[in-house]
Amino acid sequence: MAPTLSDPTALTWAWRAASAAYSRALSAVDGLPAERAEAVLLPTFRAGRRCWDAMIAGSGGRHLPIEIAYEDTTLPGYLLRPDASGRARPTLVITNGSDGALTSMWAAAGAGALERDWNALVYDGPGQQSMLFERGVPFRPDWEAVLTPVVDMLVARPDVDASRLTAYGISQAGYWLPRALVFEHRFVAAVADPGVVDVSASWLRHLPSPMIELLDSGQKDVFNGYMAEVDADPATARTFAFRARPYGITDPFDLFTAVRGYQLRDLADRIRTPLLITDPDGEQFWPGQSAQLAELLTAPHEVARFTAADGADVHCQPLAPGLTQARMFSWLDDQASFLGP
């Protein structure tokens, strides 16, 4: 029998599923030539966000929209709670990657937190979702400027146990979260899925060594000349546009130079927060960097291997969310339990 509108559980699922469907459509649009993409990109994003907001509004007060003070504006956030009692709970702050939707954060960790009687906080940071599509605010490497205001907001709330704050960073947030932890020390523990020491590695591996030499030597015009030839291929041009958009930089030389600044080599040893680092077989974007991050750390840490034999290989273990969350939440709970009841 089909669910009726009087079934709140079915409604929650339906709104979330609709939002996820629009997000998948958005990924098919983003990166198209501007004259084709712009007409449908923002309306598609907004349709998906309206569905998400309808889910939040229909939650009976369990889930709350929150505006997070950030510089001279705000970041949109959502506090997901198991119920509307307002009881203080452990809270997981989920930081998104470069192009995921809120529904992907729900699936990756938000639902798992709720099942364990935790809160979860999801938000759009600079260059992510509404901050990109509606406000045109690009990525930034210094994510402590983003995450510290999030923590400031949470610790002031009576429904958040400020002594049991934890954090999870997925995909490119495997860089952003550890970067923020260099400066932000109020988390009991954190998870980087996977560990990312140098974001630019996923960009530079597509360049031949002579092109990297042009970057190193500052030969901007020559570099851009070669990139113009590469962009003559429509598929390559689309991929480049998709990856470049959230950085807010159109000049290829300037973009590659900026991305090279997203690295932790000189900072990771200053992290104090215990860190779990996932390390799947077949990592496509940052292979070997989870181990590299572990080697740089002086804080307590553990590398969680995920294997093809377990069906848990490749970037962020997409076919094994249950296994990922089982290991992640068990480890986070162990860290938080040191504080006592």
Secondary structure, DSSP 8 states (H G I E B T S, - for coil): ----TT-HHHHHHHHHHHHHHHHHHHHHHTTS-HHHHHHHHHHHHHHHHHHHHHHHHTTTTSSEEEEEEETTEEEEEEEE-SSSS---EEEEEEE--SS--HHHHIIIIIHHHHHTT-EEEEE--TTSTHHHHTT-----S-THHHHHHHHHHHHT-TTEEEEEEEEEEETTHHHHHHHHHTT----SEEEEES--SBTTHHHHTTS-HHHHHHHHHT-HHHHHHHHHHHTTSHHHHHHHHHHHGGGT--SHHHHHHHHTT-B-TTTGGG--S-EEEEEETT-SSSTTHHHHHHHH--S-EEEEEE-GGGT--STT-TT-HHHHHHHHHHHHHHHHHTT--
